[in-house]
Amino acid sequence: MLAIFEYNAGNQTSVKRALDHLGIPNEITNDPEKLDKADGIIFPGVGAAGQAMDELTSGGLDEILKSLIWQEKPMLGICVGCQILLDYSEENDTKALGIIHGECRLFNPSWEDYQGIPIRVPHMGWNTLDLHQECELFAGIDPDANFYFVHSYFPAPHQESVIATTRYGRDFCSVHGRKGLWAVQFHPEKSGRPGLQLLKNFHNYCLEENHA
């Protein structure tokens, strides 16, 4: 079973619909016992970083999340869930979880696209990834596949944590983390077949790790 982490700042319902479509057992929860028994955790997020961290810290959910990561429970962060795994976000001047070293920065609207036109902020729409490291999440996914993005801020982790980048005005990190702890800036649950394959790959990894 995959646990979708509940903290009143996520897109849990859309993630659940995607997992249900794949036939993957799942539950939206922040119950420590259920989280501990889960094969893996999906940590989604929408909205502002400051609000997300307030929701986590007000009920001690940040410490529960950190404990799961220290126990090497497989985890996938999505969008704001990807951003607040870092040390800091410029959005709301937010001290974040500090699991992955780096910070989250605002897109500069003076950056230009391939045609020399200033980019729009937020970055909204479909874009590709440039993988810098092999990653189990992308098994069986076309390297030219597009994923759905909607965000004004982007993760900027230390270089060793960068798994993939995407071009929007400039190259930015769109996937970061390490084996078993991954974070994606795009929304796999809204990215059609490639996104569903990524979620399936994460589930397969969780099953292999928990039943090895």
Protein Blocks (a to p, Z undefined) as FASTA:
>chain_A
ZZdddehiackllmmmmmmmnopacdddfbfklmmmpmbdcdddedjfklmmmmmmmnop
mmmmmmmmmnopacddehjlmmmmpmbdfehpiaceklagcddddddfkbccfkopacdd
ddedddddddfbdcfklgoiafkbccddddfbdcdddfklpmbdcdehiacdfbgcdehi
acdfbdfklnojmlmmmmmmmmmmmmmmmmZZ
